Amino acid sequence: MRGLSYRIMHLLKTDFNGNPNIGLYGFCTDEFCLIGMEVNENKAQQISEALGVPVHRITMCGTSLVGVFIAGNSKKILVPGIAFDSELKKLDKLGIDYSIINTNLTALGNNILCNEQGCLVNPDFSSDVKKRIREALMVSLKPGTIAELPTVGSLAIANSNSGLIHPDITEEEYEKVSSLLSVNFETGTINLGSPFLKSGVLCNKNGFVVGSISGGPEIAWIDEALGYLEQNNSKNK
């Protein structure tokens, strides 16, 4: 039911004010999570418990669409040049290192897929922007597509060990992104069949938060594909 949440240790199934597209409103690493201001404190605490990291409420580019505008890894996050000065000051206060990326493709979260090992980006980024992203994140970077679509950040989710990706990815695309990020991807969907995985999931090495209309098989597959079931089974032995 929308408006309700349930949590099982490393898993939180929820929505933000009835919206199951929770990935649009948050960004997380293995060190912290940023979420939009419209997410209340109680929900923020639930997210913190599932992901095992501090959660900070913030706006980005004057909106709550934190996941749309922010990309990055635990080394550094990337924010678009249209970010407000007050938002940058909030990041400074939180001690979160960031680089400003000046580009017309301001929805960085939709156009960049990265983890601690590598980065796949929209081919439409200029050479200068790709160089700045590579230097900021300190990882190997390549332009590419997923399912022949350039908005690669919206089409997959990954932690440092594994990931879930658009079911229509080609074999050539798979080999490229898997090698670049050094993870094995499984194909899947979110929120009852959406292939735009980023829109419905927040994840890190500790756990994940998933959109409230996601089906049981989708959630179970995320749990297995991202390695959480194996981690928890190991802990319980």
N, C-alpha and C positions, 0 to 999 in steps of 0.2 A: 504493500500500500504506500502511495506517495505521502511524503511528509513524515514518514517514520524511518528509523534507522535500526539496524541490528549489527552487532559486532561479535566476531569470534576471534579473539586474540589478534592475529595478524590481518584480519579481514574486516572491513566496514562496508556495508551496503547502505547507501544513503542517497539523498538528493539535497540540493540547495534551493530552498523555497519552492519545492515542487519540480525543480528542473533536474533531470537525471544526468545532464551533460556536465558532470562535475569537473571533468578535466579542463574545461574551458576557463574555470575559475581558480585553478591552482597549479602550482609548480613545486616539485619536491626533489631533493637530493638525499644522499645518505646522512646528511648533516642537519637539514632543516626543511621546512615546508612553508611556502608563501601562499596565502589564499585571499580572495576578495573580501572587502569589508562587509559585504552583505551576509557573509557566513557568521552566524552568531557564536558566542564564546563557548557555549555548550557543545556545539558541533565541532568547533575547532579543537576542543579537548579530546573528543572522540577520535578525530583524525590523528592527533598527536599520539594517542595510545596505539592505534593501528599501525602507524608508520614508525613509531619509536623515535621520533625526533620532535624538537620544538616547532610549534606552528605560529606564524606571525601573520596578522591581518594587515593588508596593504592594498592600495590601488595601483594601477599601472596605466599610464596614458589617460588618467582621469576616469578609468572604469574599473570594474571588478574582474575584468577578463584577464587575469594574471597569466593563465596558461596559454592564452592566445599570443601574448606579447613577449613572454620570457622564454628563453631556452638556456641551456648550459649544463654544467656538471658540478661536482663538488669543489673543483678548482676555482671556477668563476662562473657567474651568470652573465648572460647577454641581454641588454635592454635596448629598445629602439631609441633613435634620436629624438622622437616625439615625447619621450617620458618627461614628466613634470619635474622641476627642480625639487619640489617638496618630496617627491617620491624617491629621488636619488638621495636626499638627505636622510630619509627614513632607512634606506639601505645602509648608508654610512653609519647611522646610529646603531643598527643591528650588527654591524661588523661584517656585512656580506660583501665580498669583493665582486665587482661588476665591471664590464666594459660596455661602452655606448657604441652601438652599431648604426651608422647613418646609411640608410637604404630606403628605397621606396617599398620594399617588401617588409613593412613594419611588423607584420604578424610573425615574429621570429619563431614562436612556438609551433606554428603550423608549417614552417619552412625549413626547420633544422631538426634532425634526429641525431642525438649524440648520447654518449655515456663516457666513462672514464678512459676508454681505449680509442674511440674514433668518432667521426662525425660525417654524416651524409647530409648534403644541403641541396636546396632547390638550384637547378642549373642556371636559373635566371639571375642569381647573384653575380655582381661584377667581380672581376679578378681581385680588385682592391679589397672588397668586402670579404671575399673568401679568405684572403690572406689575413685580414684582421681577426676573423673568427678563429682561424687555425692558431694564430699566435695567442689569442686570449685563452682558448681552451687547452692549449698545449697537447693536441692530439692530431693524428693523421686525419686529413679531410679530403673528401671527393664529392663532386657534384653527381647527382643521379636521380632516378625516379623509382617509385614503387607503384606497381600496377599501371605503369606508364603515366603516372600522375606526378607533377613536380612538388606538390605540397607534402613532402616526405615526413615532416614532423607530425602531421595529423593522422598518418596512416599506420603507425606502429608505436609500441611501447617497449622499453627495454630497461633492465637494470644492468649490473656489471656482469651478470652470469648468463642471462637468457632473455628472450623477448617474444612478443606476439605481434603478428604483422598481417596486413591486408591479404585476404584469401586469393586475390587475383594476381599476386606478385609473380613475375616471370622467373624462370630458372636462373637466367643471367643476372637479374636484379638481386635475387636471393643470394647468390654466390658473392656478389659485390658487397652487400650490406653486412652479411654474416662475417665475412673476412675483415671488413673495415672495423666493425664494432667488437669483433672477437667473441661473438655470442651465437648460439643456435636459436633460430626463430621457429616458432610454430605459427601456423595460420589460424585466424579466428575472428570472431565478431564480438560486439558489445551492445548492450541496451536493445536486445531482441533483434539482432541481425545487422547492426550498423558496422561497416568495415572501417569507419573512422575511429580507430581504437583510442587515440589520444583524448577524444572528446568525453569518454566515459570512464577513464581510469587515472588514478594517481598511484604511483608505485615507487618503491626503493628496495634496498636489499632486505628490509625487515618485514614488509607487508604491503598491502594495497587497499585502496578505497575504490569502490566500484558503483556505477550508477544504479539507482533503485529499480529500474525496470529490466535490468539484465536478468536473463533466465538462469536457472540452476546449472544447466550444462555449460553455459558460457562462463559462469563464475568458477565452476570446478575446473574447467580447462585453463583459465587464467592461473588458478592456484597451482596446477600441475606444471603448466608451461613455464612459469616464472620461477619454479623451483621451491616454492614455499612448503609444499607437502613433504618434499624430501627433507627440507631443513627441520620441520617440526617432528617428523618421524625420527630423525637422528637425535633430536633433543630428548625425545621420550624414551629412548632405548637405555 
